[in-house]
Amino acid sequence: MNFKDKVAIVTGAGGGLGRQHALALAARGARVVVNDFGRPVAQPDGSEISAADAVVAEIRAAGGTAMANHASVSDEAAVAAMVTAVMAAWGRIDILVNNAGILRDKSFAKMTMDDFRLVVDVHLMGAAICTHAVWPIMRAQKYGRVVMTTSSTGLYGNFGQANYGAAKMALVGLMQTLAIEGEKDGIRVNCLAPTAATRMTEGLMPAEVLARLQPEAVTPGLLFLASDEAPTRTILCAGAGTFERAHITLTEGVYIGAAREDAESVAAQFEAISDRAGEQVPGSGSAQGANEVTKAVAALAPR
């Protein structure tokens, strides 16, 4: 895969997954915007530079092209300024990798709504703000690749991460609709669900497990989702060199009736409702309604 002449923005690229994504895109020819709001990084001489500047220095030392940006993804004005600066310098934006994120883990009973809101603001609103800022550019170009970073926590749940899981599953919903809306303009939108050892996962897993979960093992999946050959509306899972695909499916279902007294029938037929034989991956949200109406019409038709 060659990213020559492509311009990519990678958020949260000062370390971990984002750094690996940025380095890999640059190594394959992309001009990369390394966005990171985070901490300074100590240098060998005792000085400090921003995490974004450190990654830019790595890319340039390897012969690549990059610029640093320090906007918070949840700051609309700062993101707009970043996009303006990129367009002024390079004239286009082809790839957006929404990778920036934070954790505020606690059981839901102990979690404050401030911590819930903060995580949603960074993960969900940050991705929405960044995508909204580049969307008209990609539409005008008739080309774009947007990758949302979802998580197994959003897809399947994890104790102590209600805020993170809610935000990450919301990104799947955002992806589903944007992929439909962007298709006519050549914009492909996908989700990457990584399992990797990063600053965010330190202390959450045993050391021997973390050793197998290097961030660079996820990046091949990111490169595919950002490439010319990318699919759209895909949830690609990646970790320790293994890649899987997740789907949100719909069972065939059972027509029971619409009266309030049918509640017991739902309970009685729940196993049949849950039967996965013949389940589908709907092409859009309206497919669920179409399935339900079709079954109702068939059940109520004169015999």
C-alpha positions as CSV (number, residue, x, y, z in Angstrom):
1,M,0.0,0.0,0.0
2,N,1.4,3.4,-1.0
3,F,0.3,6.6,0.6
4,K,2.4,8.9,-1.6
5,D,0.8,12.3,-2.0
6,K,-1.8,11.5,0.7
7,V,-2.3,13.8,3.7
8,A,-3.2,12.1,7.0
9,I,-4.3,13.6,10.4
10,V,-3.7,11.2,13.3
11,T,-5.1,12.4,16.6
12,G,-3.6,11.3,19.9
13,A,-0.4,10.4,17.9
14,G,2.1,11.4,20.6
15,G,2.5,7.9,21.8
16,G,1.1,4.3,21.8
17,L,-1.2,3.4,18.9
18,G,-1.3,6.9,17.4
19,R,2.5,7.1,17.2
20,Q,2.7,3.8,15.4
21,H,0.0,4.8,13.0
22,A,1.7,8.1,12.2
23,L,5.1,6.5,11.8
24,A,3.7,3.8,9.5
25,L,1.7,6.2,7.3
26,A,4.8,8.4,6.9
27,A,7.0,5.5,6.1
28,R,4.7,4.7,3.2
29,G,4.8,8.2,1.8
30,A,2.0,10.1,3.5
31,R,2.4,13.6,4.8
32,V,1.3,13.3,8.4
33,V,-0.2,15.7,10.9
34,V,0.8,14.4,14.4
35,N,-1.9,15.7,16.7
36,D,-1.5,15.3,20.5
37,F,-2.7,17.4,23.4
38,G,-0.6,15.4,25.8
39,R,2.4,15.5,28.0
40,P,6.0,16.8,27.2
41,V,8.7,14.2,26.5
42,A,12.1,14.3,28.2
43,Q,15.1,14.4,25.8
44,P,18.6,13.0,26.3
45,D,20.0,16.4,27.1
46,G,17.4,17.0,29.9
47,S,15.2,19.3,27.9
48,E,11.5,18.6,27.1
49,I,9.5,18.8,23.9
50,S,5.9,18.0,23.3
51,A,4.9,14.4,22.5
52,A,3.7,15.5,19.0
53,D,7.0,17.3,18.3
54,A,9.0,14.2,19.3
55,V,7.0,12.0,16.8
56,V,7.5,14.6,14.1
57,A,11.2,14.5,14.7
58,E,11.2,10.7,14.4
59,I,9.3,10.9,11.1
60,R,11.6,13.6,9.7
61,A,14.7,11.7,10.8
62,A,13.5,8.8,8.8
63,G,13.0,11.0,5.7
64,G,9.3,11.5,6.0
65,T,7.2,14.7,6.1
66,A,5.2,15.7,9.1
67,M,3.9,18.6,11.2
68,A,2.9,18.8,14.8
69,N,-0.4,20.0,16.2
70,H,-1.4,20.4,19.8
71,A,-5.1,21.0,19.6
72,S,-7.5,19.2,22.0
73,V,-9.9,17.3,19.8
74,S,-12.8,18.4,22.0
75,D,-12.0,22.1,21.2
76,E,-13.9,23.0,18.0
77,A,-12.0,26.2,17.3
78,A,-8.6,24.6,17.8
79,V,-9.6,21.7,15.5
80,A,-10.8,24.2,12.9
81,A,-7.5,26.0,13.1
82,M,-5.6,22.8,12.7
83,V,-7.6,21.9,9.5
84,T,-7.0,25.4,8.1
85,A,-3.3,25.1,8.8
86,V,-3.1,21.7,7.1
87,M,-4.9,23.0,4.0
88,A,-2.7,26.1,3.8
89,A,0.4,23.9,4.0
90,W,-0.6,20.8,1.9
91,G,-3.9,21.7,0.1
92,R,-5.8,18.5,0.9
93,I,-6.8,16.0,3.7
94,D,-7.2,12.4,2.6
95,I,-7.1,10.5,5.8
96,L,-8.4,11.1,9.4
97,V,-7.5,8.7,12.1
98,N,-9.6,9.4,15.2
99,N,-7.4,7.9,17.8
100,A,-7.3,10.4,20.7
101,G,-8.7,9.1,24.0
102,I,-8.5,9.0,27.7
103,L,-9.6,6.7,30.5
104,R,-11.4,7.4,33.8
105,D,-12.1,3.9,35.0
106,K,-14.4,3.2,38.0
107,S,-17.4,1.1,38.6
108,F,-20.6,2.9,37.6
109,A,-21.7,3.2,41.2
110,K,-18.5,5.1,42.1
111,M,-18.2,7.1,38.8
112,T,-19.0,10.8,38.8
113,M,-20.9,12.2,35.9
114,D,-18.0,14.6,35.3
115,D,-15.8,11.6,34.5
116,F,-18.5,10.1,32.4
117,R,-18.9,13.3,30.4
118,L,-15.2,13.9,30.0
119,V,-14.6,10.5,28.4
120,V,-17.6,10.9,26.1
121,D,-16.4,14.4,25.2
122,V,-12.9,13.3,24.2
123,H,-13.7,10.0,22.4
124,L,-17.1,10.7,20.8
125,M,-17.3,14.4,20.5
126,G,-13.6,14.7,19.7
127,A,-14.1,12.3,16.8
128,A,-17.3,14.0,15.7
129,I,-15.6,17.5,15.8
130,C,-12.6,16.3,13.8
131,T,-14.6,14.4,11.3
132,H,-17.0,17.3,10.8
133,A,-14.1,19.7,10.2
134,V,-12.6,17.6,7.4
135,W,-15.9,16.3,5.9
136,P,-16.5,19.2,3.4
137,I,-12.9,18.9,2.2
138,M,-13.3,15.2,1.6
139,R,-16.6,15.7,-0.1
140,A,-15.1,18.3,-2.4
141,Q,-12.2,16.0,-3.2
142,K,-14.5,13.0,-3.8
143,Y,-12.1,11.1,-1.6
144,G,-11.7,10.4,2.0
145,R,-10.8,7.7,4.6
146,V,-12.0,8.1,8.2
147,V,-11.1,5.6,10.8
148,M,-12.8,5.6,14.2
149,T,-11.1,3.9,17.1
150,T,-13.7,1.8,18.9
151,S,-13.0,-0.9,21.5
152,S,-14.0,-4.3,22.7
153,T,-15.3,-2.5,25.7
154,G,-17.9,-0.8,23.6
155,L,-18.7,-3.9,21.6
156,Y,-18.8,-6.4,24.5
157,G,-18.4,-4.5,27.8
158,N,-15.8,-4.5,30.5
159,F,-16.2,-3.9,34.3
160,G,-15.4,-0.4,35.4
161,Q,-15.6,1.2,31.9
162,A,-19.2,2.3,31.5
163,N,-18.1,5.7,30.3
164,Y,-15.5,4.4,27.9
165,G,-17.7,1.6,26.6
166,A,-20.6,4.0,25.9
167,A,-18.3,6.4,24.0
168,K,-16.7,3.6,22.0
169,M,-20.0,2.0,21.0
170,A,-21.3,5.4,20.0
171,L,-18.4,5.7,17.6
172,V,-19.7,2.6,15.8
173,G,-23.1,4.3,15.4
174,L,-21.4,7.4,14.0
175,M,-19.4,5.2,11.6
176,Q,-22.5,3.4,10.4
177,T,-24.3,6.5,9.3
178,L,-21.3,8.4,8.0
179,A,-20.3,5.5,5.8
180,I,-23.8,5.6,4.2
181,E,-23.7,9.4,3.8
182,G,-20.1,9.5,2.5
183,E,-20.4,6.7,0.0
184,K,-21.5,8.8,-2.9
185,D,-18.5,11.2,-2.4
186,G,-15.9,8.4,-2.2
187,I,-15.5,8.7,1.6
188,R,-15.1,5.4,3.3
189,V,-15.6,5.2,7.1
190,N,-14.6,2.3,9.3
191,C,-13.9,1.4,12.9
192,L,-10.7,-0.2,14.3
193,A,-11.0,-2.0,17.6
194,P,-7.5,-2.4,18.9
195,T,-6.1,-4.5,21.8
196,A,-2.7,-3.0,22.7
197,A,-0.4,-2.2,25.5
198,T,-0.3,1.5,25.8
199,R,-0.2,4.2,28.6
200,M,-4.0,3.8,28.8
201,T,-3.7,0.0,29.5
202,E,-0.8,0.0,31.9
203,G,-1.8,-1.8,35.1
204,L,-5.0,-3.3,33.5
205,M,-3.3,-6.5,32.3
206,P,-0.5,-8.8,33.5
207,A,3.0,-8.0,32.1
208,E,3.2,-11.3,30.1
209,V,0.0,-10.4,28.3
210,L,1.0,-6.8,27.7
211,A,4.3,-8.0,26.1
212,R,2.2,-9.7,23.3
213,L,0.0,-6.7,22.8
214,Q,2.4,-4.2,21.1
215,P,0.7,-1.3,19.4
216,E,2.6,-1.9,16.1
217,A,0.7,-5.2,15.8
218,V,-2.5,-3.2,15.3
219,T,-1.2,-0.8,12.7
220,P,-1.4,-3.1,9.7
221,G,-5.2,-3.0,10.1
222,L,-5.2,0.7,10.3
223,L,-3.2,1.0,7.1
224,F,-5.7,-1.2,5.3
225,L,-8.7,0.9,6.6
226,A,-6.9,4.1,5.4
227,S,-5.9,2.8,2.0
228,D,-7.4,3.1,-1.5
229,E,-8.5,-0.5,-1.1
230,A,-10.4,0.2,2.2
231,P,-13.9,-1.3,2.7
232,T,-16.5,0.8,4.3
233,R,-18.8,0.2,7.4
234,T,-16.4,-2.3,8.8
235,I,-15.5,-3.0,12.4
236,L,-12.0,-4.5,12.3
237,C,-10.6,-5.9,15.5
238,A,-6.9,-6.3,16.0
239,G,-4.5,-7.4,18.7
240,A,-1.2,-9.5,19.1
241,G,-1.1,-10.1,15.3
242,T,-4.7,-11.5,15.1
243,F,-7.4,-9.7,13.1
244,E,-11.1,-10.3,13.4
245,R,-14.2,-8.7,12.1
246,A,-17.2,-7.8,14.4
247,H,-20.8,-7.4,13.2
248,I,-24.0,-6.1,14.6
249,T,-26.5,-8.7,13.5
250,L,-30.3,-9.0,13.5
251,T,-32.0,-12.3,14.1
252,E,-34.9,-13.4,11.8
253,G,-37.3,-12.7,14.6
254,V,-40.8,-13.9,15.4
255,Y,-44.2,-12.1,14.9
256,I,-46.0,-12.2,18.2
257,G,-48.4,-9.2,18.2
258,A,-48.6,-5.6,19.3
259,A,-51.0,-5.7,22.2
260,R,-49.9,-5.1,25.7
261,E,-51.1,-8.5,26.8
262,D,-48.6,-10.0,24.4
263,A,-45.7,-9.4,26.9
264,E,-46.0,-13.0,28.2
265,S,-45.7,-14.2,24.7
266,V,-42.4,-12.3,24.2
267,A,-41.1,-14.1,27.3
268,A,-42.4,-17.5,26.2
269,Q,-40.9,-17.2,22.8
270,F,-37.7,-15.4,23.7
271,E,-35.6,-18.5,22.7
272,A,-37.1,-18.4,19.2
273,I,-36.6,-14.7,19.0
274,S,-32.9,-15.2,19.8
275,D,-32.4,-18.0,17.3
276,R,-29.4,-17.0,15.2
277,A,-30.2,-19.2,12.3
278,G,-30.8,-16.9,9.3
279,E,-29.5,-13.8,11.1
280,Q,-28.4,-10.9,8.9
281,V,-26.2,-7.8,9.0
282,P,-28.7,-5.1,8.0
283,G,-27.7,-2.7,5.2
284,S,-29.1,0.2,7.2
285,G,-31.2,0.9,10.3
286,S,-34.4,0.9,8.2
287,A,-33.8,-2.8,7.4
288,Q,-34.9,-3.7,11.0
289,G,-38.2,-1.9,10.5
290,A,-38.6,-3.5,7.1
291,N,-38.1,-6.9,8.6
292,E,-40.7,-6.2,11.3
293,V,-43.3,-4.8,9.0
294,T,-42.9,-7.7,6.5
295,K,-43.4,-10.2,9.2
296,A,-46.5,-8.4,10.5
297,V,-48.0,-8.1,7.1
298,A,-47.5,-11.8,6.4
299,A,-48.9,-12.8,9.8
300,L,-52.0,-10.6,9.4
301,A,-52.7,-11.4,5.8
302,P,-56.0,-13.3,5.1
303,R,-55.5,-17.0,4.7
